[in-house]
Amino acid sequence: MQRTDRLPIGRYPTPVVHVAPLSNPQSDLWIKRDDLTHEVYGGNKVRKLEHILAGALRHGARRLVTLGAAGSHHVLATTCFGGRAGLAVEAVLVPQAPSPHVMDVLRAALALGLRAFPVGSWAAAAPVVAARVAAGARFVTVGGSSVAGSTGYVEAARELAAQVRAGELPEPDVCVVALGSGGTAAGLAAGFEAEGMRTRVVGVCVATPRWLVRATSLLLARACAGRAGVPPSRATLGAMRSRLRVDTRFLGAGYGLATDAGDEATRLARDAVGLSLDPTYTAKAFASALWHLRARQARHVLYWHTLSSAPMEPLLEGAPPPGALPPGLRRLVS
Ligand SMILES: *Cc1c(COP(=O)(O)O)cnc(C)c1O
């Protein structure tokens, strides 16, 4: 097996908890608390950045450029942990449906020193990213979903396998997780394959176009499986297709747009588990987890929680008030 180096950032293993109030005699619910990967800013970007930042430092980078929606958790996490590693962070940002959360994430990233380049569309982002790379910044892909970033989730799958072996939870039949840029679901699928586990991944698609989201996730899963030491006969697209199912039923009208099922999932998560969900990713993923429980689709359902639960207030200290954002940035979220 190939080893990649890793910059230690997070606190592991993250806990697994059983949720009795939402379980039934045929199907029980467990939650993997990756909201707790870091006390300053948790969620799923932390594990990815441990590998991305290690690679950047190894290559002698001093500046990173990435891209995302205006309220991208990936951009915020990269600014936060890249900055702590001594790297300057730039991001090309595209418009996103406005919400208080999106505004908070953008302001927090700016407070942490993000240099933002607003553009009007994804198509307009490419030349700006290219110009920043030409100016010497190291590129970090959307969502941190490179093979290096996804390696953090191969390791997360191994961490879960160890928790199963230690008797902390039964071996899940399905692991339900939000799927945006795909690195989280792809790394988990490759890791479960490498560990020889029964667990299949249900990646709940939250972005469009669906065919592209599915295709890139499967290719990424195959690449990760190869790197994780899965024999070529098993690290095929066919094997990944049965290991990683992409559930597009909970997407609704598109990225960042709330759904009724997501709103219901958000209420249940709050009342039964005390967990906060966001409308873009985790509300839709948790809605799929609830469907798996209600339809008695699997004996043991693991919902992998990917949203930071760290308080935003400390990150917003010194942030520009919404009204004081430069017009280019304000246009992204209006
Ligand atoms: C980025 C993100 C995801 C999606 O992860 P990908 O690896 O991009 O598929 C899911 N949930 C939350 C809260 C995120 O911030």
The ligand as a Tripos MOL2 file, in Angstrom:
@<TRIPOS>MOLECULE
LIG
   15    15     1     0     0
SMALL
NO_CHARGES

@<TRIPOS>ATOM
      1 C1        -18.3310   19.7190    1.1370 C.3       1 LIG1
      2 C2        -19.4340   19.1180    1.9350 C.ar      1 LIG1
      3 C3        -20.0140   17.8930    1.5530 C.ar      1 LIG1
      4 C4        -19.6920   17.2000    0.2680 C.3       1 LIG1
      5 O1        -18.4920   16.5110    0.2660 O.3       1 LIG1
      6 P1        -17.8350   16.1260   -1.1280 P.3       1 LIG1
      7 O2        -16.6220   15.3940   -0.7510 O.co2     1 LIG1
      8 O3        -17.5970   17.4190   -1.8410 O.co2     1 LIG1
      9 O4        -18.8030   15.2980   -1.8880 O.co2     1 LIG1
     10 C5        -20.9770   17.3510    2.3710 C.ar      1 LIG1
     11 N1        -21.3740   17.9770    3.4800 N.ar      1 LIG1
     12 C6        -20.8730   19.1650    3.8590 C.ar      1 LIG1
     13 C7        -21.4040   19.8220    5.0870 C.3       1 LIG1
     14 C8        -19.8790   19.7720    3.0940 C.ar      1 LIG1
     15 O5        -19.3800   20.9470    3.4750 O.3       1 LIG1
@<TRIPOS>BOND
     1     1     2 1
     2     2     3 ar
     3     2    14 ar
     4     3     4 1
     5     3    10 ar
     6     4     5 1
     7     5     6 1
     8     6     7 2
     9     6     8 1
    10     6     9 1
    11    10    11 ar
    12    11    12 ar
    13    12    13 1
    14    12    14 ar
    15    14    15 1
@<TRIPOS>SUBSTRUCTURE
     1 LIG1         1 GROUP 0 **** ****
